Amino acid sequence: LRRKVSGPDHHETLVAMNYLAASYGNADRIDEAISLLNEYVLINPENTFVAMKFAALQVWFSKDAEYLVTCERMLQWAQESTNPNDFERVAKLSNLSSISNDKLKESALALARRAVELGTEKKEILPWYHMSLGMAEFRSGNYTKADTALVTAAETASDTNDEANDEANDEANDEANDEANDDVQRDRIESISNFYRVMSLFQQGKPDEARTLFNQAEVKMKPLPIDEKNPLANDANHDDLIIWLAYKEAKALLAETGTSDE
């Protein structure tokens, strides 16, 4: 009805699409949710919250080629932006998985570094920026730099507050509002940062230190979805997906050389 009355790219139509995608997820209609999110992101890449969720779902379901296209499209879009929040979120969604395109990796790393550079006065948001920078440095093989950024993010996670949500897109609705909760933000920053640091430590030849940090982070992590074929159930948001993806990747990496408990 919104499409007919207001048009396909009207603000209220986009809000309805976002809610419908969430409803599809809760109803175990994940393919329809992904399809609708794809349509949404094509129309409105400015809503980087939805773009992050869409990219995370592509990685979750091993849609590698499609994920690469999303990264390329969002990185290109971000070149026209002047908002460091956009830089941080696009960098983050572009580093959810390893990509073979060196040019895209360089673009994502440059965006993450730019976000931190521009965000030095934004104490309440800066932990997110450091976290995304750590993710980008890790994907680029700069493990020492990744450690520095990820440790900074985890140690300053408690600095986040409601102001971090000031520039959130209205269409993000509950996801943006959820990020404004101090405790939720802190826990998510710490979880993502710690799992990426686990992988960075492992790559530096420190498996024991990596295992210790993994065990500590695993205890605090929100449990994996009961049905991994439907990670959107129970209103999981993009950060939940990102945490779970980082956890699964770190666990698999540790298991490769027998440093995993399983």
C-alpha positions as CSV (number, residue, x, y, z in Angstrom):
1,L,0.0,0.0,0.0
2,R,2.8,2.4,0.8
3,R,4.4,1.7,-2.6
4,K,1.1,2.5,-4.3
5,V,0.2,5.6,-2.3
6,S,3.6,7.2,-1.6
7,G,6.0,5.7,-4.2
8,P,8.8,3.1,-3.9
9,D,11.4,5.4,-2.5
10,H,9.3,7.5,-0.1
11,H,10.5,7.6,3.5
12,E,7.4,5.9,4.8
13,T,7.7,3.2,2.2
14,L,11.3,2.5,3.3
15,V,10.2,2.4,7.0
16,A,7.5,-0.2,6.1
17,M,10.0,-2.3,4.1
18,N,12.4,-2.4,7.1
19,Y,9.7,-3.5,9.4
20,L,8.4,-6.1,7.0
21,A,11.9,-7.5,6.5
22,A,12.1,-7.9,10.3
23,S,8.7,-9.6,10.4
24,Y,9.8,-12.0,7.6
25,G,12.9,-12.8,9.7
26,N,10.8,-13.5,12.8
27,A,8.4,-15.7,10.7
28,D,11.3,-17.9,9.4
29,R,10.9,-16.4,5.9
30,I,14.6,-15.5,5.7
31,D,14.8,-15.6,1.9
32,E,12.1,-13.0,1.6
33,A,13.7,-10.9,4.3
34,I,17.1,-10.9,2.4
35,S,15.4,-10.1,-0.9
36,L,13.5,-7.1,0.6
37,L,16.7,-5.8,2.3
38,N,18.5,-6.1,-1.0
39,E,15.8,-3.9,-2.6
40,Y,16.0,-1.5,0.3
41,V,19.7,-1.0,0.1
42,L,19.6,-0.4,-3.6
43,I,17.0,2.3,-3.1
44,N,18.5,3.8,0.1
45,P,22.2,3.1,0.7
46,E,22.2,6.1,3.1
47,N,20.7,3.9,5.8
48,T,23.9,2.2,6.7
49,F,22.3,0.3,9.6
50,V,20.2,-1.7,7.1
51,A,23.2,-2.1,4.8
52,M,25.2,-3.6,7.6
53,K,22.5,-6.1,8.3
54,F,22.2,-7.0,4.7
55,A,25.9,-7.5,4.3
56,A,26.1,-9.6,7.5
57,L,23.3,-11.9,6.2
58,Q,25.2,-12.3,2.9
59,V,28.3,-13.4,4.8
60,W,26.3,-15.6,7.1
61,F,24.8,-17.6,4.2
62,S,28.2,-17.7,2.3
63,K,26.9,-15.5,-0.6
64,D,30.5,-14.4,-1.3
65,A,30.0,-13.0,-4.8
66,E,26.9,-11.1,-3.7
67,Y,28.7,-9.8,-0.6
68,L,31.6,-8.5,-2.8
69,V,29.1,-6.6,-4.9
70,T,27.6,-5.0,-1.8
71,C,31.0,-4.0,-0.5
72,E,31.9,-2.5,-3.8
73,R,28.7,-0.6,-4.1
74,M,28.7,0.8,-0.6
75,L,32.4,1.8,-0.7
76,Q,31.7,3.7,-3.9
77,W,28.7,5.4,-2.3
78,A,30.7,6.3,0.7
79,Q,33.2,8.2,-1.4
80,E,30.5,10.9,-1.9
81,S,29.8,11.2,1.8
82,T,31.3,13.6,4.3
83,N,29.9,11.9,7.4
84,P,32.4,9.9,9.5
85,N,29.5,7.7,10.7
86,D,29.1,6.5,7.1
87,F,32.8,5.9,6.8
88,E,32.8,3.8,10.0
89,R,29.8,1.7,9.1
90,V,30.7,1.1,5.5
91,A,34.3,0.1,6.6
92,K,32.8,-2.3,9.1
93,L,30.4,-4.0,6.7
94,S,33.3,-4.3,4.2
95,N,35.4,-6.2,6.7
96,L,33.0,-8.8,7.9
97,S,34.8,-11.4,5.8
98,S,38.0,-11.7,3.9
99,I,37.8,-10.4,0.4
100,S,40.3,-11.0,-2.4
101,N,40.0,-7.6,-4.0
102,D,43.0,-5.6,-2.8
103,K,41.6,-2.3,-4.1
104,L,38.4,-2.7,-2.0
105,K,40.4,-3.6,1.1
106,E,42.5,-0.5,0.6
107,S,39.3,1.6,0.2
108,A,37.8,0.1,3.4
109,L,40.9,0.7,5.4
110,A,41.2,4.3,4.2
111,L,37.6,4.9,5.2
112,A,38.2,3.4,8.7
113,R,41.3,5.5,9.2
114,R,39.4,8.6,8.0
115,A,36.6,8.0,10.4
116,V,39.0,7.9,13.4
117,E,40.8,11.0,12.1
118,L,37.5,12.9,11.9
119,G,36.1,11.5,15.1
120,T,38.8,12.3,17.6
121,E,36.5,14.9,19.3
122,K,33.5,12.5,19.4
123,K,34.4,10.6,22.6
124,E,30.9,8.9,22.7
125,I,31.3,7.4,19.2
126,L,35.0,7.0,18.9
127,P,35.1,3.4,20.3
128,W,33.0,2.3,17.3
129,Y,35.5,4.0,15.0
130,H,38.5,2.3,16.6
131,M,36.7,-1.1,16.4
132,S,36.1,-0.7,12.7
133,L,39.6,0.4,12.2
134,G,40.9,-2.6,14.0
135,M,38.7,-4.8,11.8
136,A,40.1,-3.2,8.7
137,E,43.7,-3.3,9.8
138,F,43.3,-7.0,10.6
139,R,41.8,-7.8,7.1
140,S,44.8,-5.9,5.6
141,G,47.3,-8.0,7.6
142,N,48.4,-5.2,9.8
143,Y,48.1,-7.2,13.0
144,T,50.0,-4.9,15.3
145,K,48.0,-1.9,14.2
146,A,44.8,-4.0,14.5
147,D,45.7,-4.9,18.1
148,T,46.2,-1.2,19.0
149,A,42.8,-0.2,17.6
150,L,40.9,-3.1,19.0
151,V,42.3,-2.8,22.5
152,T,41.5,0.9,22.4
153,A,37.9,0.1,21.3
154,A,37.4,-2.4,24.1
155,E,39.0,-0.3,26.8
156,T,36.9,2.8,25.9
157,A,33.7,1.0,25.1
158,S,32.1,2.4,28.3
159,D,32.5,5.9,26.9
160,T,29.6,5.4,24.6
161,N,26.3,7.1,25.5
162,D,23.0,8.2,24.0
163,E,24.6,10.9,21.9
164,A,26.0,8.1,19.7
165,N,22.6,7.8,18.3
166,D,22.0,11.4,17.4
167,E,22.9,11.0,13.7
168,A,21.1,7.6,13.3
169,N,18.8,7.2,10.3
170,D,15.1,7.3,11.2
171,E,14.4,4.2,9.1
172,A,16.7,2.1,11.3
173,N,14.1,2.3,14.0
174,D,14.6,-0.2,16.8
175,E,18.2,-1.1,15.7
176,A,19.3,2.5,16.0
177,N,17.4,2.9,19.3
178,D,19.0,-0.3,20.6
179,E,22.5,1.1,19.9
180,A,21.7,4.0,22.1
181,N,21.6,1.8,25.2
182,D,24.9,2.2,27.0
183,D,25.3,-1.3,28.2
184,V,24.3,-2.9,24.9
185,Q,26.8,-0.7,23.0
186,R,29.6,-1.5,25.4
187,D,29.0,-5.2,25.3
188,R,28.8,-5.3,21.5
189,I,32.0,-3.2,21.0
190,E,33.9,-5.4,23.5
191,S,32.6,-8.6,21.9
192,I,33.4,-7.7,18.3
193,S,36.8,-6.1,19.2
194,N,37.8,-9.1,21.3
195,F,37.0,-11.8,18.7
196,Y,38.8,-9.9,16.0
197,R,41.8,-9.5,18.4
198,V,41.7,-13.2,19.0
199,M,42.2,-13.7,15.2
200,S,44.9,-11.1,15.2
201,L,46.8,-12.6,18.1
202,F,46.6,-16.0,16.4
203,Q,48.0,-14.7,13.2
204,Q,50.9,-13.2,15.2
205,G,51.8,-16.7,16.5
206,K,50.2,-16.2,19.9
207,P,47.7,-19.1,20.1
208,D,47.6,-19.4,23.9
209,E,46.9,-15.7,24.4
210,A,44.3,-15.9,21.6
211,R,42.6,-18.9,23.3
212,T,42.5,-17.2,26.7
213,L,40.9,-14.1,25.2
214,F,38.5,-16.2,23.1
215,N,37.3,-18.0,26.2
216,Q,36.7,-14.8,28.1
217,A,34.8,-13.3,25.1
218,E,32.7,-16.4,24.6
219,V,31.3,-16.3,28.1
220,K,30.0,-12.8,27.6
221,M,28.6,-13.3,24.1
222,K,24.9,-13.4,23.3
223,P,24.1,-17.0,22.5
224,L,24.0,-18.1,18.9
225,P,20.6,-18.3,17.3
226,I,18.8,-21.6,18.0
227,D,18.2,-22.0,14.3
228,E,21.2,-20.9,12.4
229,K,19.2,-20.9,9.2
230,N,17.3,-18.0,10.6
231,P,19.7,-15.7,12.5
232,L,17.1,-12.9,12.4
233,A,14.7,-14.6,14.8
234,N,14.0,-12.9,18.1
235,D,14.8,-9.5,16.6
236,A,18.5,-10.0,16.2
237,N,20.1,-6.9,14.8
238,H,23.2,-6.3,12.6
239,D,25.6,-6.1,15.6
240,D,24.3,-9.5,16.9
241,L,25.1,-11.0,13.4
242,I,28.5,-9.3,13.3
243,I,29.4,-10.7,16.8
244,W,28.3,-14.2,15.8
245,L,30.3,-14.1,12.5
246,A,33.4,-13.0,14.3
247,Y,32.9,-15.7,16.9
248,K,32.5,-18.4,14.3
249,E,35.5,-17.2,12.3
250,A,37.7,-17.0,15.4
251,K,36.6,-20.4,16.6
252,A,37.3,-22.0,13.2
253,L,40.7,-20.4,13.1
254,L,41.7,-21.6,16.5
255,A,40.5,-25.1,15.6
256,E,42.7,-25.3,12.6
257,T,45.8,-26.0,14.7
258,G,44.1,-27.7,17.7
259,T,43.9,-24.7,19.9
260,S,40.2,-24.9,20.1
261,D,38.6,-26.8,23.0
262,E,36.4,-28.8,20.6
